[in-house]
């Protein structure tokens, strides 16, 4: 699969009423299964979206990247026993449930 191929499914949802917190999802499929995905939580800072947490399949495996302003990101590998379909669902559910906690952690690390 070409890394430049447009995602088969793309959407974004506001996570709050003020549209300051966003979920962005991109999914590439093949043979009826998830082949790659990106699930990213973004917050608005200075009128632009800034990534806070990203789940994706870059590097050949499903993982979560937590971003910080004052240090390197933290990469956590998801369970290798999960299918990519399962990992995608876990990622989306996690962002929808925990974006507030991710935001608080991210904002503590602002300059």
PALUM-453361 format. One record per residue: residue number from 0; y, x, z of N, C-alpha, C in turn. Coordinates in nm, 3 decimals, m for minus. Layout:
<nodes>
{nr: NUM nc2: Y nc1: X nc3: Z cac2: Y cac1: X cac3: Z cc2: Y cc1: X cc3: Z}
...
</nodes>
This chain:
<nodes>
{nr: 0 nc2: m0.118 nc1: 0.085 nc3: 0.000 cac2: 0.000 cac1: 0.000 cac3: 0.000 cc2: 0.124 cc1: 0.090 cc3: 0.000}
{nr: 1 nc2: 0.214 nc1: 0.062 nc3: m0.087 cac2: 0.338 cac1: 0.139 cac3: m0.095 cc2: 0.426 cc1: 0.110 cc3: 0.025}
{nr: 2 nc2: 0.482 nc1: 0.215 nc3: 0.083 cac2: 0.571 cac1: 0.196 cac3: 0.198 cc2: 0.704 cc1: 0.132 cc3: 0.157}
{nr: 3 nc2: 0.731 nc1: 0.127 nc3: 0.029 cac2: 0.856 cac1: 0.069 cac3: m0.019 cc2: 0.841 cc1: m0.078 cc3: m0.061}
{nr: 4 nc2: 0.721 nc1: m0.130 nc3: m0.056 cac2: 0.698 cac1: m0.269 cac3: m0.095 cc2: 0.770 cc1: m0.362 cc3: 0.002}
{nr: 5 nc2: 0.835 nc1: m0.461 nc3: m0.050 cac2: 0.907 cac1: m0.559 cac3: 0.032 cc2: 0.808 cc1: m0.632 cc3: 0.122}
{nr: 6 nc2: 0.849 nc1: m0.660 nc3: 0.245 cac2: 0.764 cac1: m0.732 cac3: 0.338 cc2: 0.729 cc1: m0.869 cc3: 0.282}
{nr: 7 nc2: 0.609 nc1: m0.915 nc3: 0.312 cac2: 0.565 cac1: m1.048 cac3: 0.268 cc2: 0.630 cc1: m1.158 cc3: 0.350}
{nr: 8 nc2: 0.658 nc1: m1.130 nc3: 0.476 cac2: 0.723 cac1: m1.224 cac3: 0.566 cc2: 0.836 cc1: m1.150 cc3: 0.636}
{nr: 9 nc2: 0.955 nc1: m1.207 nc3: 0.634 cac2: 1.070 cac1: m1.151 cac3: 0.706 cc2: 1.147 cc1: m1.265 cc3: 0.769}
{nr: 10 nc2: 1.181 nc1: m1.250 nc3: 0.896 cac2: 1.267 cac1: m1.350 cac3: 0.959 cc2: 1.337 cc1: m1.288 cc3: 1.079}
{nr: 11 nc2: 1.441 nc1: m1.354 nc3: 1.122 cac2: 1.511 cac1: m1.314 cac3: 1.244 cc2: 1.551 cc1: m1.441 cc3: 1.318}
{nr: 12 nc2: 1.545 nc1: m1.432 nc3: 1.451 cac2: 1.579 cac1: m1.544 cac3: 1.538 cc2: 1.676 cc1: m1.496 cc3: 1.644}
{nr: 13 nc2: 1.778 nc1: m1.576 nc3: 1.671 cac2: 1.865 cac1: m1.549 cac3: 1.786 cc2: 1.785 cc1: m1.582 cc3: 1.912}
{nr: 14 nc2: 1.789 nc1: m1.493 nc3: 2.009 cac2: 1.716 cac1: m1.513 cac3: 2.134 cc2: 1.802 cc1: m1.579 cc3: 2.241}
{nr: 15 nc2: 1.933 nc1: m1.586 nc3: 2.217 cac2: 2.025 cac1: m1.647 cac3: 2.313 cc2: 2.120 cc1: m1.741 cc3: 2.239}
{nr: 16 nc2: 2.187 nc1: m1.827 nc3: 2.314 cac2: 2.277 cac1: m1.926 cac3: 2.254 cc2: 2.400 cc1: m1.863 cc3: 2.191}
{nr: 17 nc2: 2.442 nc1: m1.746 nc3: 2.240 cac2: 2.562 cac1: m1.681 cac3: 2.188 cc2: 2.534 cc1: m1.594 cc3: 2.066}
{nr: 18 nc2: 2.408 nc1: m1.585 nc3: 2.024 cac2: 2.367 cac1: m1.503 cac3: 1.909 cc2: 2.408 cc1: m1.357 cc3: 1.927}
{nr: 19 nc2: 2.387 nc1: m1.307 nc3: 2.048 cac2: 2.411 cac1: m1.166 cac3: 2.077 cc2: 2.280 cc1: m1.087 cc3: 2.085}
{nr: 20 nc2: 2.170 nc1: m1.158 nc3: 2.100 cac2: 2.038 cac1: m1.097 cac3: 2.115 cc2: 1.950 cc1: m1.149 cc3: 2.002}
{nr: 21 nc2: 1.883 nc1: m1.058 nc3: 1.931 cac2: 1.811 cac1: m1.094 cac3: 1.810 cc2: 1.669 cc1: m1.038 cc3: 1.806}
{nr: 22 nc2: 1.580 nc1: m1.118 nc3: 1.751 cac2: 1.445 cac1: m1.076 cac3: 1.718 cc2: 1.439 cc1: m1.066 cc3: 1.566}
{nr: 23 nc2: 1.396 nc1: m0.950 nc3: 1.517 cac2: 1.381 cac1: m0.929 cac3: 1.373 cc2: 1.234 cc1: m0.893 cc3: 1.348}
{nr: 24 nc2: 1.170 nc1: m0.962 nc3: 1.253 cac2: 1.028 cac1: m0.943 cac3: 1.225 cc2: 1.007 cc1: m0.919 cc3: 1.076}
{nr: 25 nc2: 0.924 nc1: m0.820 nc3: 1.044 cac2: 0.881 cac1: m0.794 cac3: 0.907 cc2: 0.730 cc1: m0.774 cc3: 0.910}
{nr: 26 nc2: 0.661 nc1: m0.841 nc3: 0.817 cac2: 0.514 cac1: m0.834 cac3: 0.814 cc2: 0.469 cc1: m0.810 cc3: 0.670}
{nr: 27 nc2: 0.381 nc1: m0.713 nc3: 0.654 cac2: 0.317 cac1: m0.685 cac3: 0.526 cc2: 0.171 cc1: m0.725 cc3: 0.539}
{nr: 28 nc2: 0.121 nc1: m0.800 nc3: 0.442 cac2: m0.017 cac1: m0.847 cac3: 0.448 cc2: m0.095 cc1: m0.801 cc3: 0.326}
{nr: 29 nc2: m0.225 nc1: m0.810 nc3: 0.339 cac2: m0.315 cac1: m0.783 cac3: 0.229 cc2: m0.450 cc1: m0.843 cc3: 0.263}
{nr: 30 nc2: m0.510 nc1: m0.909 nc3: 0.166 cac2: m0.641 cac1: m0.970 cac3: 0.186 cc2: m0.642 cc1: m1.065 cc3: 0.305}
{nr: 31 nc2: m0.528 nc1: m1.134 nc3: 0.326 cac2: m0.520 cac1: m1.235 cac3: 0.431 cc2: m0.505 cc1: m1.180 cc3: 0.572}
{nr: 32 nc2: m0.478 nc1: m1.051 nc3: 0.584 cac2: m0.466 cac1: m0.987 cac3: 0.715 cc2: m0.335 cc1: m0.908 cc3: 0.722}
{nr: 33 nc2: m0.287 nc1: m0.888 nc3: 0.843 cac2: m0.169 cac1: m0.803 cac3: 0.864 cc2: m0.208 cc1: m0.659 cc3: 0.834}
{nr: 34 nc2: m0.129 nc1: m0.593 nc3: 0.752 cac2: m0.151 cac1: m0.452 cac3: 0.719 cc2: m0.051 cc1: m0.361 cc3: 0.792}
{nr: 35 nc2: 0.071 nc1: m0.411 nc3: 0.806 cac2: 0.179 cac1: m0.339 cac3: 0.876 cc2: 0.273 cc1: m0.441 cc3: 0.934}
{nr: 36 nc2: 0.351 nc1: m0.402 nc3: 1.036 cac2: 0.453 cac1: m0.492 cac3: 1.088 cc2: 0.560 cc1: m0.415 cc3: 1.162}
{nr: 37 nc2: 0.675 nc1: m0.480 nc3: 1.176 cac2: 0.784 cac1: m0.434 cac3: 1.262 cc2: 0.834 cc1: m0.557 cc3: 1.336}
{nr: 38 nc2: 0.838 nc1: m0.549 nc3: 1.468 cac2: 0.898 cac1: m0.652 cac3: 1.553 cc2: 1.004 cc1: m0.579 cc3: 1.634}
{nr: 39 nc2: 1.130 nc1: m0.615 nc3: 1.615 cac2: 1.239 cac1: m0.540 cac3: 1.679 cc2: 1.333 cc1: m0.634 cc3: 1.753}
{nr: 40 nc2: 1.366 nc1: m0.595 nc3: 1.875 cac2: 1.468 cac1: m0.665 cac3: 1.954 cc2: 1.596 cc1: m0.586 cc3: 1.942}
{nr: 41 nc2: 1.705 nc1: m0.657 nc3: 1.905 cac2: 1.836 cac1: m0.594 cac3: 1.886 cc2: 1.940 cc1: m0.667 cc3: 1.968}
{nr: 42 nc2: 2.036 nc1: m0.592 nc3: 2.021 cac2: 2.150 cac1: m0.651 cac3: 2.092 cc2: 2.278 cc1: m0.613 cc3: 2.019}
{nr: 43 nc2: 2.379 nc1: m0.696 nc3: 2.035 cac2: 2.508 cac1: m0.670 cac3: 1.972 cc2: 2.592 cc1: m0.580 cc3: 2.063}
{nr: 44 nc2: 2.640 nc1: m0.469 nc3: 2.008 cac2: 2.732 cac1: m0.379 cac3: 2.078 cc2: 2.840 cc1: m0.342 cc3: 1.978}
{nr: 45 nc2: 2.965 nc1: m0.366 nc3: 2.015 cac2: 3.078 cac1: m0.338 cac3: 1.926 cc2: 3.058 cc1: m0.403 cc3: 1.789}
{nr: 46 nc2: 3.013 nc1: m0.528 nc3: 1.789 cac2: 2.998 cac1: m0.608 cac3: 1.668 cc2: 2.894 cc1: m0.555 cc3: 1.570}
{nr: 47 nc2: 2.799 nc1: m0.479 nc3: 1.619 cac2: 2.687 cac1: m0.436 cac3: 1.534 cc2: 2.558 cc1: m0.446 cc3: 1.613}
{nr: 48 nc2: 2.449 nc1: m0.467 nc3: 1.542 cac2: 2.318 cac1: m0.478 cac3: 1.607 cc2: 2.263 cc1: m0.339 cc3: 1.636}
{nr: 49 nc2: 2.216 nc1: m0.325 nc3: 1.759 cac2: 2.160 cac1: m0.199 cac3: 1.805 cc2: 2.017 cc1: m0.224 cc3: 1.850}
{nr: 50 nc2: 1.919 nc1: m0.148 nc3: 1.800 cac2: 1.781 cac1: m0.169 cac3: 1.842 cc2: 1.760 cc1: m0.129 cc3: 1.988}
{nr: 51 nc2: 1.686 nc1: m0.213 nc3: 2.060 cac2: 1.655 cac1: m0.188 cac3: 2.201 cc2: 1.506 cc1: m0.158 cc3: 2.216}
{nr: 52 nc2: 1.423 nc1: m0.241 nc3: 2.155 cac2: 1.277 cac1: m0.223 cac3: 2.159 cc2: 1.223 cc1: m0.254 cc3: 2.020}
{nr: 53 nc2: 1.127 nc1: m0.172 nc3: 1.977 cac2: 1.065 cac1: m0.195 cac3: 1.847 cc2: 0.914 cc1: m0.176 cc3: 1.862}
{nr: 54 nc2: 0.840 nc1: m0.273 nc3: 1.816 cac2: 0.695 cac1: m0.261 cac3: 1.800 cc2: 0.672 cc1: m0.242 cc3: 1.651}
{nr: 55 nc2: 0.590 nc1: m0.144 nc3: 1.614 cac2: 0.560 cac1: m0.128 cac3: 1.472 cc2: 0.431 cc1: m0.053 cc3: 1.453}
{nr: 56 nc2: 0.397 nc1: m0.034 nc3: 1.327 cac2: 0.273 cac1: 0.034 cac3: 1.292 cc2: 0.300 cc1: 0.165 cc3: 1.218}
{nr: 57 nc2: 0.422 nc1: 0.216 nc3: 1.231 cac2: 0.452 cac1: 0.347 cac3: 1.172 cc2: 0.361 cc1: 0.450 cc3: 1.239}
{nr: 58 nc2: 0.336 nc1: 0.558 nc3: 1.174 cac2: 0.251 cac1: 0.666 cac3: 1.226 cc2: 0.103 cc1: 0.626 cc3: 1.225}
{nr: 59 nc2: 0.070 nc1: 0.510 nc3: 1.164 cac2: m0.069 cac1: 0.473 cac3: 1.148 cc2: m0.132 cc1: 0.398 cc3: 1.264}
{nr: 60 nc2: m0.053 nc1: 0.359 nc3: 1.364 cac2: m0.108 cac1: 0.283 cac3: 1.476 cc2: 0.001 cc1: 0.193 cc3: 1.535}
{nr: 61 nc2: m0.041 nc1: 0.087 nc3: 1.603 cac2: 0.054 cac1: m0.006 cac3: 1.664 cc2: 0.106 cc1: 0.053 cc3: 1.794}
{nr: 62 nc2: 0.239 nc1: 0.049 nc3: 1.810 cac2: 0.300 cac1: 0.105 cac3: 1.930 cc2: 0.435 cc1: 0.039 cc3: 1.957}
{nr: 63 nc2: 0.488 nc1: 0.066 nc3: 2.078 cac2: 0.620 cac1: 0.016 cac3: 2.118 cc2: 0.710 cc1: 0.135 cc3: 2.140}
{nr: 64 nc2: 0.832 nc1: 0.125 nc3: 2.085 cac2: 0.937 cac1: 0.225 cac3: 2.109 cc2: 1.046 cc1: 0.159 cc3: 2.193}
{nr: 65 nc2: 1.076 nc1: 0.216 nc3: 2.309 cac2: 1.188 cac1: 0.169 cac3: 2.391 cc2: 1.302 cc1: 0.269 cc3: 2.372}
{nr: 66 nc2: 1.420 nc1: 0.218 nc3: 2.332 cac2: 1.533 cac1: 0.304 cac3: 2.302 cc2: 1.625 cc1: 0.319 cc3: 2.423}
{nr: 67 nc2: 1.691 nc1: 0.435 nc3: 2.429 cac2: 1.787 cac1: 0.465 cac3: 2.534 cc2: 1.903 cc1: 0.540 cc3: 2.471}
{nr: 68 nc2: 2.020 nc1: 0.529 nc3: 2.532 cac2: 2.136 cac1: 0.602 cac3: 2.482 cc2: 2.138 cc1: 0.746 cc3: 2.531}
{nr: 69 nc2: 2.083 nc1: 0.770 nc3: 2.649 cac2: 2.100 cac1: 0.901 cac3: 2.712 cc2: 1.973 cc1: 0.986 cc3: 2.714}
{nr: 70 nc2: 1.869 nc1: 0.941 nc3: 2.645 cac2: 1.747 cac1: 1.021 cac3: 2.640 cc2: 1.662 cc1: 0.976 cc3: 2.523}
{nr: 71 nc2: 1.556 nc1: 1.051 nc3: 2.500 cac2: 1.464 cac1: 1.020 cac3: 2.390 cc2: 1.395 cc1: 0.886 cc3: 2.415}
{nr: 72 nc2: 1.355 nc1: 0.822 nc3: 2.307 cac2: 1.283 cac1: 0.697 cac3: 2.321 cc2: 1.147 cc1: 0.720 cc3: 2.385}
{nr: 73 nc2: 1.092 nc1: 0.614 nc3: 2.441 cac2: 0.957 cac1: 0.618 cac3: 2.498 cc2: 0.865 cc1: 0.544 cc3: 2.402}
{nr: 74 nc2: 0.760 nc1: 0.613 nc3: 2.356 cac2: 0.662 cac1: 0.555 cac3: 2.265 cc2: 0.536 cc1: 0.525 cc3: 2.344}
{nr: 75 nc2: 0.490 nc1: 0.398 nc3: 2.337 cac2: 0.370 cac1: 0.356 cac3: 2.407 cc2: 0.273 cc1: 0.297 cc3: 2.306}
{nr: 76 nc2: 0.158 nc1: 0.356 nc3: 2.294 cac2: 0.056 cac1: 0.308 cac3: 2.200 cc2: m0.005 cc1: 0.179 cc3: 2.253}
{nr: 77 nc2: m0.021 nc1: 0.081 nc3: 2.164 cac2: m0.090 cac1: m0.042 cac3: 2.202 cc2: m0.241 cc1: m0.018 cc3: 2.198}
{nr: 78 nc2: m0.315 nc1: m0.105 nc3: 2.259 cac2: m0.460 cac1: m0.094 cac3: 2.267 cc2: m0.521 cc1: m0.084 cc3: 2.127}
{nr: 79 nc2: m0.596 nc1: 0.021 nc3: 2.103 cac2: m0.658 cac1: 0.043 cac3: 1.972 cc2: m0.765 cc1: m0.061 cc3: 1.940}
{nr: 80 nc2: m0.811 nc1: m0.135 nc3: 2.041 cac2: m0.914 cac1: m0.237 cac3: 2.018 cc2: m0.855 cc1: m0.364 cc3: 1.956}
{nr: 81 nc2: m0.722 nc1: m0.377 nc3: 1.958 cac2: m0.656 cac1: m0.494 cac3: 1.902 cc2: m0.654 cc1: m0.486 cc3: 1.749}
{nr: 82 nc2: m0.673 nc1: m0.600 nc3: 1.684 cac2: m0.647 cac1: m0.605 cac3: 1.540 cc2: m0.496 cc1: m0.602 cc3: 1.521}
{nr: 83 nc2: m0.450 nc1: m0.572 nc3: 1.402 cac2: m0.305 cac1: m0.574 cac3: 1.377 cc2: m0.251 cc1: m0.716 cc3: 1.390}
{nr: 84 nc2: m0.331 nc1: m0.816 nc3: 1.357 cac2: m0.289 cac1: m0.955 cac3: 1.376 cc2: m0.262 cc1: m0.981 cc3: 1.525}
{nr: 85 nc2: m0.353 nc1: m0.934 nc3: 1.611 cac2: m0.337 cac1: m0.952 cac3: 1.756 cc2: m0.218 cc1: m0.872 cc3: 1.808}
{nr: 86 nc2: m0.204 nc1: m0.749 nc3: 1.762 cac2: m0.094 cac1: m0.664 cac3: 1.807 cc2: 0.041 cc1: m0.726 cc3: 1.768}
{nr: 87 nc2: 0.049 nc1: m0.782 nc3: 1.649 cac2: 0.171 cac1: m0.849 cac3: 1.604 cc2: 0.206 cc1: m0.965 cc3: 1.697}
{nr: 88 nc2: 0.108 nc1: m1.047 nc3: 1.730 cac2: 0.133 cac1: m1.162 cac3: 1.817 cc2: 0.176 cc1: m1.117 cc3: 1.956}
{nr: 89 nc2: 0.112 nc1: m1.015 nc3: 2.009 cac2: 0.149 cac1: m0.961 cac3: 2.140 cc2: 0.291 cc1: m0.909 cc3: 2.137}
{nr: 90 nc2: 0.327 nc1: m0.839 nc3: 2.030 cac2: 0.461 cac1: m0.782 cac3: 2.017 cc2: 0.567 cc1: m0.892 cc3: 2.016}
{nr: 91 nc2: 0.547 nc1: m0.992 nc3: 1.933 cac2: 0.646 cac1: m1.100 cac3: 1.925 cc2: 0.657 cc1: m1.175 cc3: 2.058}
{nr: 92 nc2: 0.543 nc1: m1.205 nc3: 2.119 cac2: 0.544 cac1: m1.273 cac3: 2.249 cc2: 0.615 cc1: m1.189 cc3: 2.355}
{nr: 93 nc2: 0.589 nc1: m1.059 nc3: 2.354 cac2: 0.650 cac1: m0.970 cac3: 2.453 cc2: 0.802 cc1: m0.971 cc3: 2.440}
{nr: 94 nc2: 0.853 nc1: m0.959 nc3: 2.319 cac2: 0.999 cac1: m0.959 cac3: 2.300 cc2: 1.058 cc1: m1.092 cc3: 2.343}
{nr: 95 nc2: 0.997 nc1: m1.201 nc3: 2.302 cac2: 1.051 cac1: m1.333 cac3: 2.339 cc2: 1.051 cc1: m1.354 cc3: 2.490}
{nr: 96 nc2: 0.951 nc1: m1.304 nc3: 2.561 cac2: 0.941 cac1: m1.320 cac3: 2.706 cc2: 1.028 cc1: m1.221 cc3: 2.783}
{nr: 97 nc2: 1.039 nc1: m1.098 nc3: 2.733 cac2: 1.094 cac1: m0.990 cac3: 2.815 cc2: 1.224 cc1: m0.930 cc3: 2.765}
{nr: 98 nc2: 1.290 nc1: m0.992 nc3: 2.665 cac2: 1.411 cac1: m0.930 cac3: 2.611 cc2: 1.517 cc1: m0.910 cc3: 2.719}
{nr: 99 nc2: 1.527 nc1: m1.000 nc3: 2.815 cac2: 1.627 cac1: m0.986 cac3: 2.921 cc2: 1.605 cc1: m0.860 cc3: 3.004}
{nr: 100 nc2: 1.480 nc1: m0.831 nc3: 3.038 cac2: 1.448 cac1: m0.710 cac3: 3.114 cc2: 1.475 cc1: m0.585 cc3: 3.029}
{nr: 101 nc2: 1.437 nc1: m0.591 nc3: 2.901 cac2: 1.466 cac1: m0.477 cac3: 2.813 cc2: 1.616 cc1: m0.454 cc3: 2.803}
{nr: 102 nc2: 1.694 nc1: m0.561 nc3: 2.793 cac2: 1.839 cac1: m0.548 cac3: 2.783 cc2: 1.897 cc1: m0.485 cc3: 2.910}
{nr: 103 nc2: 1.854 nc1: m0.533 nc3: 3.026 cac2: 1.905 cac1: m0.475 cac3: 3.152 cc2: 1.875 cc1: m0.326 cc3: 3.161}
{nr: 104 nc2: 1.754 nc1: m0.288 nc3: 3.124 cac2: 1.717 cac1: m0.146 cac3: 3.126 cc2: 1.801 cc1: m0.067 cc3: 3.028}
{nr: 105 nc2: 1.820 nc1: m0.120 nc3: 2.909 cac2: 1.898 cac1: m0.053 cac3: 2.806 cc2: 2.043 cc1: m0.036 cc3: 2.850}
{nr: 106 nc2: 2.102 nc1: m0.141 nc3: 2.907 cac2: 2.243 cac1: m0.136 cac3: 2.947 cc2: 2.266 cc1: m0.040 cc3: 3.064}
{nr: 107 nc2: 2.168 nc1: m0.022 nc3: 3.149 cac2: 2.181 cac1: 0.077 cac3: 3.258 cc2: 2.198 cc1: 0.218 cc3: 3.203}
{nr: 108 nc2: 2.155 nc1: 0.238 nc3: 3.080 cac2: 2.160 cac1: 0.370 cac3: 3.019 cc2: 2.275 cc1: 0.386 cc3: 2.921}
{nr: 109 nc2: 2.375 nc1: 0.298 nc3: 2.929 cac2: 2.489 cac1: 0.308 cac3: 2.840 cc2: 2.587 cc1: 0.413 cc3: 2.894}
{nr: 110 nc2: 2.657 nc1: 0.481 nc3: 2.805 cac2: 2.756 cac1: 0.581 cac3: 2.850 cc2: 2.876 cc1: 0.514 cc3: 2.916}
</nodes>
